Amino acid sequence: MRTDPTDNGGLFVGRRPGTAPVQYRDLPDVGTRARRRVDGVIAGVLLTLQVALNLLFWGPIPAGSLWVASQVQYHAGSVSLGIFVGFAVLLAVLFAGLAFLKRLDHAWVLVRRAAGHDQREGVLGVIFGVCAVVGGSAFLLWLLLIGGLGSMAVSGQA
């Protein structure tokens, strides 16, 4: 009987459905150097696209949701409806973006494997963490130096 927690999904009585260890196929046949180079370029494009989409989470998507909320509030005359629609749009776009990023990350893993790299995990978590630090730092700098928490002499609000 196998009772190692890493073998049985953390349970000593058996494995939960869908928690079996992932079995990777062997690496694809090594193609020509040109094919591997093309696959490497495609992987780079997918990685760049992931970074660009992640950075949208830190400015354009929330700003667009605010714009939608302001339009709803203006046309409906209800602040509560505007806030509700703004949050609903924000959540819908963020969740759809995360689902798309997950698919892009899976495609990146496949392209990297096709390029001859033993890639088993994606980089979405790392990209999301780095973008969170960059986006949070940029927001903090904006808030302290430009947006309004700085001194009145520096921020131009005098």
C-alpha angles and dihedrals in degrees: 000000000000111000103160107130091225090056099046104038094260095303124110094204099060145304123299114233113272097016100101116130112270112255112208121205118236117278112277119261109285106254130200121303091252092054092050090049091052090048089050091052091049089050090052091051091050091049092050090048090052091052092047093049091046091053089054087067089067102056124348097050095050090042091051090050090052090051092051090048091051092050092050091047091049096048098037096037091224122117092192092054090048092052092046094049091044092054092043092052091045093052094044094050094044094050092045089049092051091049090051091047090052090054091048090050091052090049089050090054091050093048091048090051089049089052089059101261120130092235114168104157133044128237099229094110093051093046091048091050094048092046090049091054093045093044094045092048092048091050092048092051091048092048095048101038107026113010104062118281094090124089118290091242093058103038097051095240096118 
